[in-house]
Amino acid sequence: MRRELDWQRDGADWPNREASRFVRAGGLRWHVQVLGSGPSILLVHGTGAASHSWRDVAPRLAERFTVLVPDLPGHGFTQRPARGGLSLPGMAQALSDLLEALGESPALAVGHSAGAAILCRMSLEGRISPESIVSVNGALLPFRGVAGRIFSPLAKLLTLNPIIPSVFAWRASDPAVVEELIRDTGSDLDPEGMRLYARLAASRRHVAAALGMMASWDLRDLAENLPGLGPRLVLVVGSEDRFVSPVDAVRVQRRVPGSELISLPGLGHLAHEERPAEVAELLRARVSAPGDGIGSDD
């Protein structure tokens, strides 16, 4: 079985490695990448991913902005938190601690999938106050129907068995398993993307954190309070997303005053990895850099 992730070995060819640093914040040792200069943009990945998810978006934004790209607690090369730290409130607190340690207050906060929920929670709690929050295929509403009755309880059951993450990591040593999981999201990634996800999925610790996060996730309170969100909410949706239904974004737009919905035809759940240039341009247009007037149409 594959050994656990090790920075000296597994980080040797990590995307944007030169921007990586390790920071102590909130009792955790974080892996975070800091690129560029100017107003800051925070990029937050979703469950089961890591900073590599923004590998082709971050450098494009760094031409004008300071870009912050952390590995969430337990994911990638960031230390796993104690019990409770993988819940939505726990993640919001932890990420706030990291921003404080970095001395950063993002002008734009961008979250993919569960990352969008973390950012919205942080904003509702007054921990961040960006111009806008951009949700890329954001998981902002509780799962409905059968999925809602099975998803979280199943994750809780799986986390009770310490062998499960090891079994999953062993199965993920077969590239075909990871490729099938990625295809099931509706996305088509390049070989590097597949390789990086396979590396993460082969780590028992990373898999255990992803399962623990899913088991601890409760979006009912967030969904109820979304109408009170301060920053403008921009909902970016891949039309072929098979993980978070595009219909959910329509429901969120109806709930949140002043929110905007942007559809990306033909893209799946990992839209920002499929067409990073398009997503980066979309993000640049929603935050102001000194002297360039960008974002003035908002």
N, C-alpha and C positions, 0 to 999 in steps of 0.2 A: 504493500500500500504506500502511496505517496506520503512523504513527510509533510509536516505543516509548513505553511508559508514562511519563508525566511527572506529578509530584505537583501542580504548579501547575495543570495542565490536567485530568488524569484524576482527581486527588484532590479537585477542587473540590466535587464532590457525593458523595464517598465516604461510605458509611454510618458514622455515629459519628465523623465527621472531627474534631470538637472534642476527642476523646480521643486523637487520634493524636500521636505523637512519633517522632523519629528518634534512634536510640541507636547508638553505636559499641561493638561487643563482638565479641571473637574475630576481629578483622581485617575485620569486615563492618559496613556501615551498614544497620541494621535499621529497618523500619517496625513499630511496635508500638502498640497502643492500650491505655490504662490507664483503667479506669472504676471509680468507687465507692470504698469504703473498708471495712476490716474484714479478716478472714482472706482470703487470696488464692486465687483459682481460675484455673488456667491452661487456656485453650481453644486447641487446636492443630488446624488444618485439615488436609485431606488433599492428595494430589498433584493439582496443577492448579488448586487453589482458592486462596483468600487469606483475609485477616481478614474480608472481607465475608460469609463463610460463616456467621459467628456474629452477624450484624448485629442480629437480633431476639432472640437468646438473651442476649447480653452485657448489654444495659440492664436486663433483668429481674433478672439476678443482681446487678447493681451496686447494687440497693436495699439489700443487706445485706453485700456482699463487695467486695473489690478484685478486679477482673477483668482478666486479662492476655491480650491477643489479638494475637499476632505474625503477620506474614507470614513464612513459612519462607524459608530462603535461596533466592534466585533467583526466588521467587514474589512476585507483587504488586509492592510497592515496596521490597522488601529486596534488597540487592546479592547477586549470584550468587557463590558461593564458588569457590575454586580446585579443581583436579582432586581427586576423592576426597571433596569436601565434600558431595556429594549422596547419598552412601551412607547406610545406616542408622547406622553408627557416627559418620560425619561429622555427620549431622544431630543426633544425640544430644549430641555434643560442642558443636556450635554453639549449640544451644538452652540447654545448661547455661551457656555463657559469657554468654548474654543474661540469664538469671536472676540470675547473679552480678553483672552490671553493674547490674541493676535493684534488687539487694538483696532479692530475693523468694524465698521458699520456699513453694510452693503447698500449701495444705491439701487441695486436690482438684485432680487433673489429668485433663482431659477431652480425648480425641483422637478425631477422625473419620477412619475409613479408615486410611491410612498414618500419620496423626498418632498413632493409638493405639499402633502399633508403636514409634514413636519414644519415647513415654512409658514403655512397658514396658522398653525397652532402657535408658533413663536410670535407671529404678528398679533394674534388675538390676545396673547398674554403680555404684549408690550415689550417683547424682547428685541424685536427688530422693527424698523420703520422705513422700508425701502420705498422708492417711487412706485414700483410695481412688483407684483409676484407673478412670475410666469410658470404656469403648470403645464409640463409636457406629458401628455397622457396621464394626468394626475389621478391617483386613487384617493378621491376626496369624499366618497359616499360609501356607506356600508354595502357589502354585497347583498344582492336581492335574491329572493326565491331559494332554490335548492342550494346554490352556492353559499348563500348567507348562513344556512343552517348547518352546512358541512365544513366549510373552509377553515374557520378559526378553531372549532372543536377538533377537527382532524389534526391541525398543526399542534394544538395542545397535547393531543394524545401522542403524537410522534416525538415531541420533546421530552416526554416522560421516559422514553426508552433511550438510554445513552448510546445504544448500538446503532440507531437509525442514521445519525449523521455519518458514521463511519461506513455504513453500507452504501449510502448515497454517494459518498466520496469515492468509494471503490468502483461503483457503477460508472461514475463520471470519468473514470480513467479511459473509458471508451469514447473517443471523439464523436462517434455516431449518436451517443446518448445526448450529449450537449447540443449537437446540431439539431436534433429533433426538438429539444426543449426550446431552442431559439426560434425555430420555424413555427412552433406552436403559438408564439407571440404575434405572428403575422409579419415578422421582420426577416430581412435577408441581409446577413452581415458578411463582410469580407473575411478572408482567412485569418487575419490578425485578430479581429474581434472574436471569432470562434475560439482561437487559441487562448486568448486571455480569459474568456469565460470558463473554458475547460480547466485552466490553471486554478481559478478560484473554486470551481465546483469540486475539485479533487482535494480540497482542504477541509478536513473534518471541522475545524474551528469555525471557518467561514460558513459552512453549511449549517452548523448548530446555531450560529447567530441569526442567520436568515430565518430558520424555522422558529427560533425564539421570538424574533420580531413579529412574524406572522401570528404566532400564538398569543402575543400580548396586544395585538392591534385592535382597537375599538374606535370606530369613527363616528359613533352616534352623536357624541357631544360636539365634535367638530362640525358635523353636518348641520346641526341645529344652530350653531353660532356663526356659520359662514356669512350670513347676510350682514353681520356687523364688522366685516373685514375692512380695515382702513385703506391699505394700498389698493390700487387698481389691480384687479385679477385678470390676467390674460390666459385663456385656455387654448393651448395648442394641441391639436388632436390629429393623430394618424388615422385616416379613414379605414385602414385595414387592421387596426388594433384588435387582437383577439383576447387580450388579458383584461383590459379595462374597456368596457363598451363605450364607443363614441357617444352613445345616447346619454351616458352619465354627464358628459360635459354640457350637453344641452340643458339637462336638469339643473346643473350647478349655475349656468348662466342665468336661468330664470330666477334663481334664488338670490344671486348676488348683484345688487344694483351697480350699474356702470361697468360690469364685466364685459370682456370681449372674447369672442370665439374665432379661432383661426384653424381651418381644416387643411391638412397636408395630404392630398390625394395619393393613394397608392402606398402609403407608408404604414408600418405596424407600430407595435409598442415601443420599439427602440428607434423611433424616427430620427432622433438627434444623432444616432450612430450611422444611420443609413444615408442621410443627406446633411452632413455637418455644416457645410458652407451655407446652405439655405437657412438652417436654424440659427447659425451665428449672425447672419445678416438680420434676421427677424429680431434677435435679442439686441443687437447694436442700435436698432431703431427705437428702442424703448428705454434707453437711459442716456442722459445728457453727459457729454464730455466737454470740458471747458473750451469755449470758443467755436464749437462746431455746429451748435444749434440742433444737434440730434435730439429727438424726443420732444421737440417743441410743439409737434402736432397733437400731443396729449394734453 
